[in-house]
Amino acid sequence: MYLTRQSAFDRSYLAYLNADRWISHSLKPPSNVPVVVPTFSDSNNAPMQALKQRCSGARPLGLVKTDDNELLVIFDGKPSFPSSANLLTNAYELRLELGCYISRRGVPCRSSGYLRWETKATSYAKQGPHILLFSSEFVEIRHAATGRLVQVVEGQDIRCVHASDRAIMVAMRGTDGKTDKLVELIETADLMELKKQDSKSAALWDEWDMS
């Protein structure tokens, strides 16, 4: 579970004091993001070729390492349109925001399966075991190794302005529509897991009832 901590600032730039001077950073995302494309090398592998078609036209946002042998490719979900002959049957199916797992050599693995995002990701970040997918209205948080959806954070005009192992900072539109909120996403403990641990602890002490 992630909580938010926020402040207000001008919508175009983020400025901070570093030693003896102010440093200003634009909040607009860079246009020269490097891209990575999986290798769909086996033309006789039907699931792999189906994944190739599904990923066709989508722009890879980047890679996330899930373990020593696998990587997760995160796509932004911009599909190319199918031929007119298949337009009615395939257009909706291809409009997917997705990710797929690949080996260290770039070949799709896990039977060439894919993960479907709940929203169109425009950027992403990784913190601990989680990936955070950012779109204009949502931050989608998933477990990187399994793809399981953990949480969704809502907002307006969301942009990731800083991501590291120590902190993830997000800008989003303020309630007045003129300023932005600067929000820090903070991971917290799962309350249900804590309740389960408390129940186990209580059951253990019940065995030692001295009344």
C-alpha positions as CSV (number, residue, x, y, z in Angstrom):
1,M,0.0,0.0,0.0
2,Y,1.3,3.5,-0.9
3,L,0.3,6.8,0.8
4,T,0.8,10.3,-0.5
5,R,2.5,13.3,1.0
6,Q,2.1,16.6,-0.8
7,S,2.9,20.3,-1.3
8,A,2.0,23.0,-3.9
9,F,4.2,24.6,-6.6
10,D,4.1,26.2,-10.0
11,R,3.0,23.7,-12.8
12,S,5.8,24.2,-15.2
13,Y,9.0,23.8,-13.2
14,L,10.3,22.3,-10.0
15,A,13.0,24.3,-8.3
16,Y,15.2,23.5,-5.3
17,L,18.2,25.0,-3.4
18,N,21.4,23.2,-3.9
19,A,24.3,24.5,-1.8
20,D,24.6,28.1,-3.1
21,R,22.1,28.3,-6.0
22,W,18.6,27.4,-7.2
23,I,18.3,24.6,-9.7
24,S,15.2,24.4,-11.9
25,H,13.9,21.3,-13.7
26,S,11.2,21.2,-16.3
27,L,8.4,18.8,-15.4
28,K,7.8,17.9,-19.1
29,P,8.9,14.3,-19.9
30,P,12.0,13.9,-22.2
31,S,11.4,13.0,-25.8
32,N,14.6,11.1,-26.3
33,V,13.7,8.0,-24.2
34,P,15.7,5.0,-25.3
35,V,13.6,2.1,-26.6
36,V,14.0,-1.7,-26.4
37,V,12.3,-4.2,-28.6
38,P,11.9,-8.0,-27.8
39,T,13.3,-10.5,-30.3
40,F,10.5,-12.5,-31.9
41,S,12.9,-14.9,-33.6
42,D,10.9,-18.1,-33.8
43,S,8.5,-17.8,-36.7
44,N,7.1,-21.2,-36.0
45,N,6.1,-20.3,-32.5
46,A,2.4,-19.3,-32.7
47,P,2.1,-17.7,-29.3
48,M,5.3,-15.7,-29.9
49,Q,4.0,-14.4,-33.2
50,A,0.7,-13.5,-31.7
51,L,2.6,-11.5,-29.0
52,K,4.6,-9.9,-31.8
53,Q,1.4,-8.7,-33.5
54,R,0.0,-7.5,-30.2
55,C,3.1,-5.5,-29.5
56,S,3.3,-4.1,-33.1
57,G,3.4,-0.3,-33.0
58,A,3.5,-0.1,-29.2
59,R,6.5,1.9,-27.9
60,P,8.6,0.2,-25.3
61,L,9.1,2.5,-22.3
62,G,11.9,0.4,-20.9
63,L,13.0,-2.7,-19.0
64,V,12.6,-3.9,-15.4
65,K,14.8,-6.7,-14.0
66,T,12.6,-9.2,-12.2
67,D,15.3,-11.8,-11.4
68,D,18.7,-12.9,-12.7
69,N,17.2,-14.5,-15.8
70,E,14.2,-12.4,-16.7
71,L,13.3,-8.8,-17.6
72,L,9.9,-7.2,-17.9
73,V,9.3,-5.0,-21.0
74,I,6.9,-2.2,-20.4
75,F,5.0,-0.9,-23.4
76,D,3.0,2.3,-23.7
77,G,0.1,0.6,-25.6
78,K,0.0,2.6,-28.9
79,P,-0.9,-0.1,-31.4
80,S,-0.6,0.0,-35.1
81,F,-3.9,-0.6,-36.9
82,P,-4.5,-4.0,-38.5
83,S,-5.3,-4.4,-42.2
84,S,-8.8,-3.4,-43.3
85,A,-9.8,-7.0,-43.8
86,N,-9.3,-7.7,-40.1
87,L,-10.2,-4.3,-38.8
88,L,-13.5,-5.3,-37.2
89,T,-12.3,-8.5,-35.5
90,N,-8.8,-7.4,-34.4
91,A,-8.9,-3.6,-33.7
92,Y,-10.3,-3.9,-30.1
93,E,-8.0,-6.8,-29.3
94,L,-4.9,-4.9,-30.3
95,R,-5.8,-1.8,-28.3
96,L,-4.0,-3.1,-25.2
97,E,-1.6,-1.5,-22.8
98,L,0.8,-4.3,-22.0
99,G,4.0,-5.7,-20.8
100,C,5.8,-9.0,-21.4
101,Y,8.6,-11.0,-19.9
102,I,11.8,-11.7,-21.9
103,S,14.9,-13.7,-21.2
104,R,18.4,-12.1,-20.9
105,R,18.8,-12.6,-24.7
106,G,15.6,-10.7,-25.4
107,V,13.4,-13.6,-26.3
108,P,9.8,-13.7,-24.9
109,C,9.4,-16.3,-22.1
110,R,6.5,-17.6,-19.9
111,S,4.9,-19.1,-23.0
112,S,4.9,-15.6,-24.7
113,G,2.2,-14.4,-22.4
114,Y,1.6,-10.8,-21.6
115,L,0.4,-8.5,-18.8
116,R,-2.5,-6.1,-19.6
117,W,-2.3,-2.7,-17.8
118,E,-5.5,-1.1,-16.5
119,T,-4.5,2.2,-18.0
120,K,-2.2,3.6,-20.7
121,A,1.2,4.0,-19.1
122,T,3.2,7.1,-20.2
123,S,6.1,6.4,-17.8
124,Y,7.1,4.0,-15.1
125,A,9.3,3.5,-12.0
126,K,10.5,0.6,-9.9
127,Q,10.7,0.6,-6.2
128,G,11.4,-2.6,-4.2
129,P,9.4,-5.5,-5.7
130,H,6.9,-3.1,-7.3
131,I,6.6,-1.3,-10.6
132,L,4.6,1.9,-10.8
133,L,2.9,2.8,-14.1
134,F,2.0,6.4,-14.5
135,S,-0.8,7.8,-16.7
136,S,-2.6,11.1,-16.7
137,E,-5.2,10.0,-14.2
138,F,-3.8,6.9,-12.4
139,V,-0.7,5.4,-10.8
140,E,-1.0,1.7,-11.3
141,I,1.1,-0.3,-8.8
142,R,2.0,-4.0,-9.6
143,H,4.3,-6.7,-8.3
144,A,7.1,-6.8,-10.9
145,A,7.7,-10.6,-10.8
146,T,4.1,-11.7,-11.0
147,G,2.3,-8.7,-12.6
148,R,-0.3,-8.8,-9.8
149,L,-2.2,-5.5,-9.3
150,V,-1.5,-4.2,-5.9
151,Q,-3.1,-0.7,-5.8
152,V,-4.3,2.2,-8.0
153,V,-3.8,5.9,-7.0
154,E,-6.0,8.4,-8.7
155,G,-5.3,12.0,-9.6
156,Q,-5.4,14.6,-12.4
157,D,-2.6,15.4,-14.9
158,I,-0.2,13.0,-13.1
159,R,3.5,13.1,-13.9
160,C,6.4,11.3,-12.3
161,V,9.1,13.9,-11.6
162,H,11.6,11.8,-9.5
163,A,12.1,8.1,-9.0
164,S,14.8,6.4,-6.9
165,D,15.1,3.7,-4.3
166,R,14.6,6.3,-1.6
167,A,11.6,8.2,-2.9
168,I,9.1,8.6,-5.8
169,M,7.8,12.1,-6.3
170,V,4.7,12.7,-8.5
171,A,3.2,16.0,-9.7
172,M,-0.6,16.2,-10.1
173,R,-3.1,19.0,-10.6
174,G,-4.3,20.8,-7.5
175,T,-7.9,21.3,-6.6
176,D,-7.8,25.0,-7.8
177,G,-6.6,24.0,-11.3
178,K,-3.9,26.7,-11.2
179,T,-1.2,25.0,-9.0
180,D,0.1,21.5,-8.8
181,K,0.5,19.2,-5.8
182,L,3.9,17.6,-5.3
183,V,3.2,14.1,-3.9
184,E,5.5,11.6,-2.4
185,L,4.4,8.0,-2.7
186,I,5.3,6.1,0.5
187,E,5.0,2.3,0.8
188,T,3.2,1.1,3.9
189,A,2.5,-2.3,5.4
190,D,-0.5,-4.4,4.3
191,L,-3.1,-4.1,7.0
192,M,-4.6,-7.5,6.3
193,E,-1.2,-9.1,6.6
194,L,-0.6,-7.3,9.9
195,K,-4.0,-8.5,11.1
196,K,-3.1,-12.1,10.2
197,Q,0.2,-11.8,12.0
198,D,-1.6,-10.4,15.1
199,S,-4.0,-13.3,15.0
200,K,-1.3,-15.9,14.8
201,S,0.5,-14.1,17.7
202,A,-2.7,-14.1,19.8
203,A,-3.3,-17.8,19.1
204,L,0.2,-18.6,20.2
205,W,-0.3,-16.8,23.6
206,D,-3.6,-18.5,24.1
207,E,-1.8,-21.7,24.5
208,W,-0.1,-20.2,27.5
209,D,-3.2,-19.0,29.2
210,M,-2.3,-18.7,32.9
211,S,-5.8,-17.7,34.2
